[in-house]
Amino acid sequence: MFESFDTDRRRYASLGVVSSLPSELIDSIWLIIDLDLKGVVPLTNMLYFDLVNNNGKVTVHFSQELSDVELSIDLPFPFSEEYPTQIFAFDDGNHETILLPTEMLEND
């Protein structure tokens, strides 16, 4: 068994994520995983992040299956209605990828 979301693994963002979110927001998701979740919350290999409009700024809401732990983090970035409402972070043991829910379905 491997430890989910090890910073030594290669990290990627899918084409859908890169084309729909600014790089600062993508980087912030990785920072949330590394600084706010890792070592604090036992992480599964699939994390859920909802992107919420909080008075014109982005709030990222974290959750995962089989856990009652949820966390919301306010970010200083402007919110856009063009952003996806949810993104996933997936760790397959070799690579870590941020992707859209529709892209996850395509890989099943």
RAPE-V687325 format. One record per run of one state. SS is the DSSP state (h for helix, s for strand, l for the rest). FROM is the first residue (numbers start at 1). TO is the last residue. If there is no record, write none. Layout:
SS;FROM;TO
SS;FROM;TO
This chain:
l;1;9
s;10;13
l;14;14
h;15;20
l;21;22
h;23;37
l;38;45
s;46;54
l;55;56
s;57;63
l;64;70
s;71;78
l;79;85
s;86;91
l;92;94
s;95;100
h;101;107
l;108;108
